[in-house]
Amino acid sequence: MSDIEQLPRLHPARLGALPPDVRRPGYARDDLRAGIVHLGIGAFHRGHQAEITEAAIEAMGGDGLHWGIIGVSLRRPDTRDALKPQEGLYTLALRSATAETLQVIGAVLGVLVAEEDPEIVLDRIAHRDTHIVSLTVTEKGYCHDPATGELNRADRDIIEDLSAVSHPVTAIGYLALGLQRRMQRGLGPVTLLSCDNLASNGDTLRRVLLAFCAEIDPALHDWVAARCTFPNTMVDRIVPKTTIDDVAHVSSALGLYDAWPVVGEPFFQWVIEDRFAAGRPQWEAGGAQFVADARPFEVLKHRLVNGSQSMMAYMGVLAGWATTDRVIAQPAVHTFISDAMARETQPTLPPLPGLDVDAYRASLLPRFTNPALGHRTRQIAMDGSQKIPQRLLAPIRDRIAAGQPFARLALGVAAWLHFLRGYDEAGNAFPIEDPLAQPMAAVMADAARQTEKLFDARTREQARVRTIAGFTPVFGDLAQSAVFVDTVAAQLELLCAHGVTGALTRVNGAA
Ligand code: CS2
């Protein structure tokens, strides 16, 4: 047992022992009841929505006390195991380069592990006090086809959930059965609130859930379609995976052992369409913005924030830069990301009335530079098949449609393809963590076979990219676009010949 673990455990009875500068729940937590069920209680939810819910609970006085959160982990028990002895309490550490604030959050009342006890999760969704079911299950948790946003009926877990629907394995299966139970109990509808980085996340959730419901119970399909709402949301805060060092640092600052704090940046944004079927917390008290249409904000964020992060991640993994602050500290990357955002991505954005997009864009580089976060490139690089379509391919399509160049965004795509080989520039191998890793590996192997006899580098890379882009679940019809194939192939050729730094220097020097 480490010294830290010997400290008294963070617990509601010990809140009085916290140092005075650590914020703590400013409401009668004993009276807090659950009104929200959250599927996928990872670091992001605890570092984002839960903090804002805490602010709403405080601001709403007695009315806030029915907006506590029951978190659900679909499979892993680790969050429940860490938070149970703490009765749900955990610390949020917000770090900039020069300062850190600590806040003990009380909004999460408990965590359920679906795999251990599916019934209790379904009952909670079907509880009369539940008004919102929110989700951060990552992009792949929607079991959709990334190129079209439709339910992926070939997904193994979806096939399983459709054939044996009493013990689901997917979030979609849990939602469908939980809502079916609500309908059967004669309870009212809920709001289904997606907080993942998917294009039109609410619309996508609605589409896949309704497709699933139609298969198992047409009456349920009609009930959900008519009564539940699915607001689109844009969520933003960088919340890396918590490390052992974070646990030690936060616990010693508290003087109490917190087994699983969360670390994030001070920046926060949450833009939500105000369409709630059964009420909502006053999240504006914590800084959330309510709008009629959140989709332009999603496009802004996925393309500028996440697109830049993904490009930095693949280049970083290839070149051996472990965290994003190290990547962006390379002058060639700094120039590249600034130019990619300003010259290629920003012109593709939809109108955003009232938003100063230049200022928004300028605010991103300091966020990426934050050295206190240690945001790992390997973490961001995961699940590229689910991320690249909305982050890089969507703006590329817009550039192609407008007849505009996109060499920088193409270098981002080429870096992903290069990363998919599974080894870095120093020859170190790494695993590809991606739900489509297997079919993509097959496509890559196919491309390698088809091109092994092509000795002209450009012809070879073109043939390679054309074959890989034929993988329609990710690329849609982009293999048909000669300019897409040629531009990505040219960048892949640069990466193969000159490595990340060499390719960046050449692209930075181009018009
Ligand atoms: C990151 C995001 O891991 C990733 O894919 O790009 O988690 C990113 O940090 C957040 O979306 C920022 O809001």
Residues whose N, C-alpha, C, O or C-beta is under 5 A from the ligand:
A	BS01	CS2	V235 D236 R237 I238 V239 N306 Q309 Q379 I380
